[in-house]
Amino acid sequence: MENFTLFNPTRIHFGRGQVAAIGSEIPADSRVLLLAGGGSIRKNGVYDQVLKALGGRTRFEFFGVEANPDFDTLMKAVEVVRRERIDWILAVGGGSVLDGAKFVAAAVDYAGDPWEILVTRAAKLTSALPVGAVLTLPGTGSEANGAAVISRRSIREKLAFISPLVFPKFSILDPETTFTLPERQISNGVADAFTHVIEQYLTYPANAAIQDRFAESVMLVLAHEGPKSVKHPTDYDSRANVVWATTWALQGVIGAGVPQDWASHAIGHELTALHGIDHARTLAVVVPSLLDVQRSSKREKLLQYGRRVWGIRTGSESDCVTAAIEKTRQFYESLGLRTHLSDYDVKPDVGAEIAARFRARGVLKIGERGDITPEVVERILRQAA
């Protein structure tokens, strides 16, 4: 196991009726910006719960944060925060809204061009406004981590930043706020969370027994409860387990002291930037192909994964690795996510384009061993055709 420092300051309020906890979290004299997406919270009752919990606090609202939140949209919210002297950001929505809130909180007092926050991965960030969250769409884990992914459609870029300054101070996780989600969104969330675990687990052995077993338990819950929750969206117990599993997938514990990959996300972000494909669906395309291309370097963990998560115990090692990769593909497909570029009308030559974009940025080695070069990225995407 590698050395690690584990830090997670987010207070979680989980369960029915927990939106009311906002009242004990945000000081009464705060000036609050409610940041939200397209307006579904007005229809499902969450907005009314939030207003009741905010009480008499001075409140401003900014709706319109997109899926894959856009830099230019968020900069408009930054203008509101500066003009109205906001001192708290309350994100009400899914991972995109939460990511957007983190960026707004970081950009408000940033001395230079806020785009630098994404380019430098927040290396120069020294302060951020406090952020609270009401999660209405599980999947990204943004409710309990210090990471955000922001798109800039005008230049076809999608970049991430990480900073301990933007961990939410608190997050509300009430499974009932997710009951009205479209099937596509909950399927995407389950697939995204499952891939978060893969990125931290399917690397090489680090003798980190706790992290491995925690990771496997999260994958088992998602594999069992995910499809069930898609089919039965108002089953509270099933949805509660999905919501909690997606938080655990990316709140720091399972990734502590172990090697991590994240190449699938890096490649997937490019597919979203170039072709607008849902984030989770890019992962469903990339992951099975990447695992196959990298099967030699990931062999030991693929065998463990196949045995412990999918119950694969017979056949040669090569057969077991192939079966584990196929089970992963089947899981994505069981959620309704297609797993080939052709399913999204994307041609195989996108691999050459993405490889060139990586080279232009100086991104020449990704993956847990640094052996996924632009040439390997191109091979992964050709195989995903």
Secondary structure, 3 states (H helix, E strand, C coil): CCCCCCCCCCEEEECCCHHHHHHHHCCCCCEEEEEECCCHHHHCCHHHHHHHHHCCCEEEEECCCCCCCEHHHHHHHHHHHHHHCCCEEEEEEEHHHHHHHHHHHHHCCCCCCCHHHHHCCCCCCCCCCCEEEEEEECCCCHHHCCEEEEEEHHHCEEEEEECHHHCCCEEEECHHHHCCCCHHHHHHHHHHHHHHHHHHHCCCCCCCHHHHHHHHHHHHHHHHHHHHHHHCCCCHHHHHHHHHHHHHCCCCCCCCCCCCCCHHHHHHHHHHHHHCCCHHHHHHHHHHHHHHHCCCCCHHHHHHHHHHHHCCCCCCHHHHHHHHHHHHHHHHHHCCCCCCHHHHCCCCCHHHHHHHHHHHHCCCCECCCCCECHHHHHHHHHHCC
